Amino acid sequence: MNLNVYVRDIAAEMGRSALEFKRKHTEEKTKMASRKTSQETLNVLTEGFSGISWRFGRLDRSNLTKAKSQETIVPGEYGGSYIHYGVREHGMAAAMNGIALHGVLFLMGVLF
């Protein structure tokens, strides 16, 4: 599959999902903590897209940065979309740059 077509299709689907999510919460005037809202948004954006990989420092439980559909990548099991870097900002940035140069995954990294 052409990568540009793949990116376009993912962007269109994510846009539809995000708009529906926004509409629902705007109409219902949902009251939710910002970290919880962020986690719910990640759930919407990651659902059904195995090529999207989110990378975070190991604060996912307190910062709610792991979507419910994500499995952690561990040695010998590489089917997941979530890497625990620990609190290693420079190492995380270096690893993400290398993965991005490989060109297969969409990446996002967050530190708090």
DSSP file (Angstrom, degrees, kcal/mol; ACC not computed):
  #  RESIDUE AA STRUCTURE BP1 BP2  ACC     N-H-->O    O-->H-N    N-H-->O    O-->H-N    TCO  KAPPA ALPHA  PHI   PSI    X-CA   Y-CA   Z-CA
    1    1 A M              0   0    0      0, 0.0     2,-0.3     0, 0.0     3,-0.0   0.000 360.0 360.0 360.0 140.3    0.0    0.0    0.0
    2    2 A N     >  -     0   0    0      1,-0.1     4,-2.2     2,-0.0     3,-0.3  -0.506 360.0-138.6 -66.0 128.4    1.2    3.5   -0.8
    3    3 A L  H  > S+     0   0    0     -2,-0.3     4,-2.8     1,-0.2     5,-0.2   0.865 101.7  55.3 -60.3 -38.1    2.2    5.2    2.4
    4    4 A N  H  > S+     0   0    0      2,-0.2     4,-2.2     1,-0.2    -1,-0.2   0.891 109.0  47.0 -63.7 -38.8    0.6    8.5    1.4
    5    5 A V  H  > S+     0   0    0     -3,-0.3     4,-2.7     2,-0.2    -2,-0.2   0.913 112.3  50.8 -66.7 -42.6   -2.8    6.8    0.8
    6    6 A Y  H  X S+     0   0    0     -4,-2.2     4,-2.5     2,-0.2    -2,-0.2   0.932 111.6  46.9 -59.7 -47.8   -2.4    5.0    4.2
    7    7 A V  H  X S+     0   0    0     -4,-2.8     4,-2.6     1,-0.2    -1,-0.2   0.911 112.6  50.2 -61.8 -43.4   -1.7    8.3    6.0
    8    8 A R  H  X S+     0   0    0     -4,-2.2     4,-2.2    -5,-0.2    -2,-0.2   0.920 111.6  47.7 -61.6 -44.6   -4.6   10.0    4.3
    9    9 A D  H  X S+     0   0    0     -4,-2.7     4,-2.3     2,-0.2    -2,-0.2   0.904 113.0  47.8 -65.0 -41.8   -7.0    7.2    5.2
   10   10 A I  H  X S+     0   0    0     -4,-2.5     4,-3.0     2,-0.2     5,-0.3   0.930 111.3  50.9 -63.8 -44.8   -5.9    7.2    8.8
   11   11 A A  H  X S+     0   0    0     -4,-2.6     4,-2.2     1,-0.2    -2,-0.2   0.899 110.6  49.4 -60.6 -40.8   -6.2   10.9    9.1
   12   12 A A  H  X S+     0   0    0     -4,-2.2     4,-2.1     2,-0.2    -1,-0.2   0.930 114.0  44.4 -64.8 -45.4   -9.7   10.8    7.6
   13   13 A E  H  X S+     0   0    0     -4,-2.3     4,-2.6     2,-0.2     5,-0.2   0.910 113.7  49.7 -66.8 -42.0  -10.8    8.1   10.1
   14   14 A M  H  X S+     0   0    0     -4,-3.0     4,-2.9     1,-0.2     5,-0.2   0.894 109.4  53.4 -63.0 -38.2   -9.2    9.8   13.0
   15   15 A G  H  X S+     0   0    0     -4,-2.2     4,-2.4    -5,-0.3    -2,-0.2   0.921 109.9  46.6 -62.3 -44.3  -10.8   13.1   12.0
   16   16 A R  H  X S+     0   0    0     -4,-2.1     4,-2.2     2,-0.2    -2,-0.2   0.933 115.0  46.5 -62.9 -46.0  -14.3   11.4   12.0
   17   17 A S  H  X S+     0   0    0     -4,-2.6     4,-2.3     1,-0.2    -2,-0.2   0.915 113.5  48.5 -62.8 -43.3  -13.7    9.7   15.3
   18   18 A A  H  X S+     0   0    0     -4,-2.9     4,-2.6    -5,-0.2    -1,-0.2   0.892 110.6  50.6 -66.1 -40.1  -12.3   12.9   16.9
   19   19 A L  H  X S+     0   0    0     -4,-2.4     4,-2.8    -5,-0.2    -1,-0.2   0.907 111.4  47.9 -65.0 -41.2  -15.3   15.0   15.7
   20   20 A E  H  X S+     0   0    0     -4,-2.2     4,-2.6     2,-0.2    -2,-0.2   0.916 112.6  49.3 -64.3 -43.2  -17.8   12.5   17.1
   21   21 A F  H  X S+     0   0    0     -4,-2.3     4,-2.1     2,-0.2    -2,-0.2   0.923 113.3  46.6 -60.2 -46.3  -15.9   12.5   20.4
   22   22 A K  H  X S+     0   0    0     -4,-2.6     4,-2.2     2,-0.2     5,-0.2   0.923 112.1  50.3 -63.5 -45.3  -15.9   16.3   20.5
   23   23 A R  H  X S+     0   0    0     -4,-2.8     4,-2.7     1,-0.2     5,-0.3   0.934 110.4  50.3 -59.1 -47.2  -19.6   16.5   19.6
   24   24 A K  H  X S+     0   0    0     -4,-2.6     4,-2.3     1,-0.2    -1,-0.2   0.936 115.1  41.3 -57.7 -49.8  -20.6   14.1   22.2
   25   25 A H  H  X>S+     0   0    0     -4,-2.1     5,-1.5     2,-0.2     4,-0.6   0.776 114.2  52.4 -75.2 -25.6  -18.7   15.8   25.0
   26   26 A T  H  <5S+     0   0    0     -4,-2.2     3,-0.3    -5,-0.2    -1,-0.2   0.927 113.3  43.6 -72.0 -45.3  -19.7   19.3   23.9
   27   27 A E  H  <5S+     0   0    0     -4,-2.7    -2,-0.2     1,-0.2    -3,-0.2   0.896 119.4  42.3 -66.2 -40.5  -23.4   18.4   23.8
   28   28 A E  H  <5S-     0   0    0     -4,-2.3    -1,-0.2    -5,-0.3    -2,-0.2   0.556  99.4-136.5 -84.1  -7.2  -23.3   16.5   27.1
   29   29 A K  T  <5 -     0   0    0     -4,-0.6    -3,-0.2    -3,-0.3    -4,-0.1   0.938  28.7-152.0  48.3  52.4  -21.0   19.2   28.8
   30   30 A T      < -     0   0    0     -5,-1.5     2,-0.7    -6,-0.1    -1,-0.2  -0.275   7.9-146.9 -57.9 131.4  -19.0   16.4   30.3
   31   31 A K        +     0   0    0     -3,-0.1     2,-0.3    -2,-0.0    -1,-0.1  -0.913  39.7 142.8-102.9 113.7  -17.3   17.2   33.5
   32   32 A M        -     0   0    0     -2,-0.7     5,-0.0     0, 0.0    -2,-0.0  -0.995  54.5 -98.2-152.4 143.2  -14.0   15.4   33.7
   33   33 A A     >  -     0   0    0     -2,-0.3     4,-2.6     1,-0.1     5,-0.2  -0.305  38.8-116.3 -60.2 148.3  -10.4   16.0   34.9
   34   34 A S  H  > S+     0   0    0      1,-0.2     4,-2.4     2,-0.2     5,-0.1   0.853 114.8  52.4 -60.6 -36.6   -8.1   17.1   32.1
   35   35 A R  H  > S+     0   0    0      2,-0.2     4,-2.1     1,-0.2    -1,-0.2   0.902 111.4  46.9 -65.9 -39.0   -5.8   14.0   32.5
   36   36 A K  H  > S+     0   0    0      2,-0.2     4,-2.5     1,-0.2    -2,-0.2   0.896 111.3  51.4 -68.1 -39.9   -8.9   11.8   32.2
   37   37 A T  H  X S+     0   0    0     -4,-2.6     4,-2.2     2,-0.2    -2,-0.2   0.912 109.1  51.5 -61.2 -42.5  -10.1   13.7   29.2
   38   38 A S  H  X S+     0   0    0     -4,-2.4     4,-2.3     2,-0.2    -2,-0.2   0.912 109.9  49.0 -60.5 -43.7   -6.6   13.3   27.6
   39   39 A Q  H  X S+     0   0    0     -4,-2.1     4,-2.2     2,-0.2    -2,-0.2   0.913 110.1  50.7 -63.7 -42.7   -6.8    9.5   28.2
   40   40 A E  H  X S+     0   0    0     -4,-2.5     4,-1.8     1,-0.2    -1,-0.2   0.886 109.7  51.4 -61.9 -38.0  -10.3    9.3   26.7
   41   41 A T  H  X S+     0   0    0     -4,-2.2     4,-2.5     2,-0.2    -2,-0.2   0.917 108.1  51.2 -64.8 -43.6   -8.9   11.2   23.7
   42   42 A L  H  X S+     0   0    0     -4,-2.3     4,-2.3     1,-0.2     5,-0.2   0.892 106.7  55.3 -59.7 -39.3   -6.0    8.8   23.3
   43   43 A N  H  X S+     0   0    0     -4,-2.2     4,-1.3     1,-0.2    -1,-0.2   0.917 110.2  45.6 -58.9 -43.3   -8.6    5.9   23.5
   44   44 A V  H  < S+     0   0    0     -4,-1.8    -2,-0.2     1,-0.2    -1,-0.2   0.928 115.3  46.1 -65.6 -45.6  -10.4    7.4   20.5
   45   45 A L  H  < S+     0   0    0     -4,-2.5    -2,-0.2     1,-0.2    -1,-0.2   0.796 116.6  42.9 -71.9 -28.8   -7.3    8.1   18.5
   46   46 A T  H >< S+     0   0    0     -4,-2.3     3,-1.9    -5,-0.2     2,-0.3   0.662  81.9 115.0 -92.1 -16.2   -5.7    4.7   19.0
   47   47 A E  T 3< S-     0   0    0     -4,-1.3     3,-0.0     1,-0.3    -4,-0.0  -0.362  93.5  -4.9 -61.7 116.9   -8.7    2.5   18.5
   48   48 A G  T 3  S+     0   0    0     -2,-0.3     2,-0.6     1,-0.1    -1,-0.3   0.518 103.9 108.4  83.3   5.5   -8.2    0.4   15.4
   49   49 A F    X   +     0   0    0     -3,-1.9     3,-1.3     1,-0.1    -1,-0.1  -0.802  34.4 172.3-119.5  91.3   -4.9    1.9   14.3
   50   50 A S  T 3  S+     0   0    0     -2,-0.6    -1,-0.1     1,-0.3    -3,-0.0   0.705  74.9  65.2 -71.4 -19.1   -2.1   -0.6   14.8
   51   51 A G  T 3  S+     0   0    0     54,-0.1    55,-1.8     2,-0.0     2,-0.5   0.490  83.1  89.4 -82.6  -2.0    0.4    1.6   12.9
   52   52 A I  E <   -a  106   0A   0     -3,-1.3     2,-0.5    53,-0.2    55,-0.2  -0.844  59.7-169.4 -99.4 127.0    0.2    4.4   15.5
   53   53 A S  E     -a  107   0A   0     53,-3.1    55,-1.0    -2,-0.5     2,-0.4  -0.962   6.6-162.3-123.1 123.1    2.7    4.1   18.3
   54   54 A W  E     -ab 108  82A   0     27,-1.7    29,-0.7    -2,-0.5     2,-0.4  -0.861   8.0-165.4-103.5 135.1    2.6    6.2   21.4
   55   55 A R  E     +ab 109  83A   0     53,-3.9    55,-1.2    -2,-0.4     2,-0.3  -0.975  12.9 169.7-125.2 132.5    5.7    6.4   23.6
   56   56 A F  E     -ab 110  84A   0     27,-1.3    29,-1.6    -2,-0.4    30,-0.4  -0.963  38.6-103.7-140.4 154.1    5.7    7.7   27.1
   57   57 A G        -     0   0    0     53,-1.6     2,-2.9    -2,-0.3     3,-0.3  -0.363  62.3 -85.8 -64.2 160.8    7.9    8.0   30.2
   58   58 A R  S    S+     0   0    0     28,-0.3    29,-0.1     1,-0.2    -1,-0.1  -0.323 104.2  98.5 -77.9  64.8    6.8    5.5   32.8
   59   59 A L     >  +     0   0    0     -2,-2.9     4,-2.7    27,-0.1     5,-0.3   0.063  38.7 123.7-129.2  20.7    4.1    7.7   34.4
   60   60 A D  H  >>S+     0   0    0     -3,-0.3     4,-1.3     1,-0.2     5,-0.6   0.810  70.4  52.4 -60.7 -33.7    1.1    6.2   32.6
   61   61 A R  H  45S+     0   0    0      2,-0.2    -1,-0.2     1,-0.2    -2,-0.1   0.927 117.9  35.0 -70.6 -42.3   -0.8    5.3   35.7
   62   62 A S  H  45S+     0   0    0     -3,-0.2    -2,-0.2     1,-0.2    -1,-0.2   0.825 127.7  37.1 -81.2 -30.6   -0.6    8.7   37.3
   63   63 A N  H  <5S-     0   0    0     -4,-2.7    -2,-0.2   -28,-0.0    -3,-0.2   0.482  98.7-131.9-100.6  -3.4   -0.9   10.7   34.1
   64   64 A L  T  <5 +     0   0    0     -4,-1.3    -3,-0.2    -5,-0.3    -4,-0.1   0.911  55.6 144.6  56.1  48.6   -3.3    8.4   32.3
   65   65 A T      < +     0   0    0     -5,-0.6     2,-0.5    -6,-0.1    -5,-0.1   0.228  40.7  87.6-103.4  13.7   -1.3    8.3   29.1
   66   66 A K  S    S-     0   0    0     -6,-0.5     2,-0.1    16,-0.0   -23,-0.1  -0.960  71.2-137.6-116.0 123.5   -1.9    4.8   28.1
   67   67 A A    >   -     0   0    0     -2,-0.5     3,-1.5   -25,-0.1   -27,-0.1  -0.427  21.2-119.0 -74.9 152.3   -5.0    4.0   26.0
   68   68 A K  T 3  S+     0   0    0      1,-0.3    -1,-0.1   -29,-0.2   -25,-0.0   0.754 111.8  56.4 -65.5 -23.7   -7.0    0.9   26.9
   69   69 A S  T 3  S+     0   0    0    -26,-0.0     2,-0.3     2,-0.0    -1,-0.3   0.541  88.0 102.8 -84.0  -5.9   -6.4   -0.7   23.4
   70   70 A Q    <   -     0   0    0     -3,-1.5     2,-0.4    10,-0.1    10,-0.1  -0.587  52.7-161.5 -88.1 138.5   -2.6   -0.5   23.8
   71   71 A E        -     0   0    0     -2,-0.3    10,-2.0     8,-0.1    11,-1.1  -0.889  27.8-111.9-109.1 145.5   -0.3   -3.4   24.7
   72   72 A T  B     -c   82   0A   0     -2,-0.4     2,-0.5     8,-0.2    11,-0.2  -0.573  23.3-126.3 -79.2 137.0    3.2   -2.8   26.0
   73   73 A I        +     0   0    0      9,-3.4    11,-0.4    -2,-0.3     5,-0.2  -0.729  39.0 170.9 -80.2 125.4    6.1   -3.8   23.8
   74   74 A V  B >   -D   77   0B   0      3,-2.0     3,-2.6    -2,-0.5     6,-0.1  -0.897  46.1 -67.7-131.2 161.2    8.4   -6.0   25.8
   75   75 A P  T 3  S+     0   0    0      0, 0.0     3,-0.0     0, 0.0    -1,-0.0  -0.257 123.7  10.3 -52.4 127.0   11.5   -8.1   24.7
   76   76 A G  T 3  S+     0   0    0      1,-0.0     2,-0.4     2,-0.0    -3,-0.0   0.251 117.9  78.2  87.7 -12.5   10.4  -10.9   22.5
   77   77 A E  B <   +D   74   0B   0     -3,-2.6    -3,-2.0     1,-0.1     3,-0.3  -0.874  46.6 159.9-131.5  98.9    6.8   -9.5   22.0
   78   78 A Y        +     0   0    0     -2,-0.4    -5,-0.1    -5,-0.2    -1,-0.1   0.153  45.4  97.9-109.3  17.9    6.8   -6.6   19.6
   79   79 A G        +     0   0    0     -7,-0.1    -1,-0.2    -5,-0.1    -8,-0.1   0.564  66.1  90.9 -82.9  -8.2    3.1   -6.5   18.6
   80   80 A G        -     0   0    0     -3,-0.3    -8,-0.2    -8,-0.2   -10,-0.1  -0.025  66.8-142.3 -79.4-174.8    2.2   -3.7   21.0
   81   81 A S  S    S+     0   0    0    -10,-2.0   -27,-1.7     1,-0.1     2,-0.4   0.085  72.7  80.1-134.8  22.1    2.2    0.0   20.5
   82   82 A Y  E     -bc  54  72A   0    -11,-1.1    -9,-3.4   -29,-0.2     2,-0.5  -0.988  52.0-168.6-140.0 125.6    3.5    1.3   23.9
   83   83 A I  E     -b   55   0A   0    -29,-0.7   -27,-1.3    -2,-0.4     2,-0.7  -0.956  16.0-143.7-115.6 131.0    7.0    1.5   25.2
   84   84 A H  E     +b   56   0A   0     -2,-0.5   -27,-0.2   -11,-0.4     3,-0.1  -0.838  22.5 173.6 -88.1 115.4    7.9    2.2   28.8
   85   85 A Y        -     0   0    0    -29,-1.6   -28,-0.2    -2,-0.7    -1,-0.2   0.636  30.5-141.2 -92.5 -16.7   11.0    4.3   28.7
   86   86 A G        -     0   0    0    -30,-0.4     2,-1.3     1,-0.1    -1,-0.3  -0.470  58.4 -40.2  76.7-164.4   11.2    5.1   32.4
   87   87 A V  S    S+     0   0    0    -30,-0.2     2,-0.2    -2,-0.1    -1,-0.1  -0.636  98.0 124.1 -97.7  77.5   12.2    8.6   33.3
   88   88 A R     >  +     0   0    0     -2,-1.3     4,-2.7     1,-0.1     5,-0.2  -0.689  29.9 174.0-136.6  77.0   14.9    8.8   30.6
   89   89 A E  H  > S+     0   0    0     -2,-0.2     4,-2.4     1,-0.2     5,-0.2   0.896  79.3  44.8 -58.1 -46.6   14.2   11.9   28.5
   90   90 A H  H  > S+     0   0    0      1,-0.2     4,-2.4     2,-0.2    -1,-0.2   0.911 115.1  47.7 -68.2 -41.2   17.3   11.8   26.3
   91   91 A G  H  > S+     0   0    0      2,-0.2     4,-2.6     1,-0.2    -1,-0.2   0.890 111.7  51.1 -64.2 -39.3   17.1    8.1   25.7
   92   92 A M  H  X S+     0   0    0     -4,-2.7     4,-2.5     2,-0.2    -2,-0.2   0.927 111.0  47.8 -63.2 -45.9   13.5    8.3   24.8
   93   93 A A  H  X S+     0   0    0     -4,-2.4     4,-2.2    -5,-0.2    -2,-0.2   0.910 112.8  48.9 -62.7 -42.5   14.2   11.1   22.3
   94   94 A A  H  X S+     0   0    0     -4,-2.4     4,-2.1     2,-0.2    -2,-0.2   0.926 112.5  47.3 -64.0 -45.2   17.0    9.2   20.8
   95   95 A A  H  X S+     0   0    0     -4,-2.6     4,-2.4     1,-0.2    -2,-0.2   0.912 112.1  50.0 -63.3 -42.4   15.0    6.0   20.4
   96   96 A M  H  X S+     0   0    0     -4,-2.5     4,-2.7     1,-0.2    -1,-0.2   0.887 108.5  52.8 -65.3 -38.1   12.0    7.9   18.9
   97   97 A N  H  X S+     0   0    0     -4,-2.2     4,-2.2     2,-0.2    -1,-0.2   0.922 110.7  47.8 -62.0 -43.0   14.3    9.6   16.4
   98   98 A G  H  X S+     0   0    0     -4,-2.1     4,-1.3     2,-0.2    -2,-0.2   0.911 113.0  47.3 -63.7 -42.9   15.7    6.2   15.3
   99   99 A I  H  X>S+     0   0    0     -4,-2.4     4,-1.0     1,-0.2     5,-0.6   0.906 111.6  51.4 -64.7 -41.6   12.2    4.7   15.0
  100  100 A A  H ><5S+     0   0    0     -4,-2.7     3,-0.6     1,-0.2    -2,-0.2   0.890 106.0  54.6 -63.7 -39.7   11.0    7.7   13.1
  101  101 A L  H 3<5S+     0   0    0     -4,-2.2    -1,-0.2     1,-0.2    -2,-0.2   0.829 100.0  61.0 -63.1 -30.8   13.9    7.4   10.6
  102  102 A H  H 3<5S-     0   0    0     -4,-1.3    -1,-0.2    -3,-0.2    -2,-0.2   0.836  99.6-148.3 -64.6 -32.5   12.9    3.8   10.0
  103  103 A G  T <<5 +     0   0    0     -4,-1.0    -3,-0.1    -3,-0.6    -2,-0.1   0.645  63.5 104.8  81.5  18.1    9.6    5.3    8.7
  104  104 A V  S   <S+     0   0    0     -5,-0.6     2,-0.3     1,-0.1    -4,-0.1   0.769  71.2  49.7-101.4 -29.7    7.1    2.6    9.7
  105  105 A L  S    S-     0   0    0     -6,-0.4     2,-0.5   -53,-0.1   -53,-0.2  -0.794  70.4-128.3-115.7 152.1    5.3    4.1   12.7
  106  106 A F  E     -a   52   0A   0    -55,-1.8   -53,-3.1    -2,-0.3     2,-0.3  -0.850  40.2-155.9 -88.7 131.7    3.6    7.3   13.6
  107  107 A L  E     +a   53   0A   0     -2,-0.5     2,-0.3   -55,-0.2   -53,-0.2  -0.831  25.0 174.5-118.3 150.5    5.1    8.4   16.9
  108  108 A M  E     -a   54   0A   0    -55,-1.0   -53,-3.9    -2,-0.3     2,-0.4  -0.950   9.8-171.4-147.2 132.8    4.1   10.5   19.8
  109  109 A G  E     -a   55   0A   0     -2,-0.3     2,-0.4   -55,-0.2   -53,-0.2  -0.964   0.9-170.6-127.0 145.2    6.0   11.0   23.0
  110  110 A V  E     -a   56   0A   0    -55,-1.2   -53,-1.6    -2,-0.4     2,-0.4  -0.997   6.4-179.1-137.5 136.6    5.0   12.7   26.2
  111  111 A L              0   0    0     -2,-0.4   -24,-0.0   -55,-0.2    -2,-0.0  -0.973 360.0 360.0-128.5 148.4    6.9   13.7   29.4
  112  112 A F              0   0    0     -2,-0.4    -1,-0.1     0, 0.0    -2,-0.0   0.342 360.0 360.0-122.6 360.0    5.5   15.4   32.4
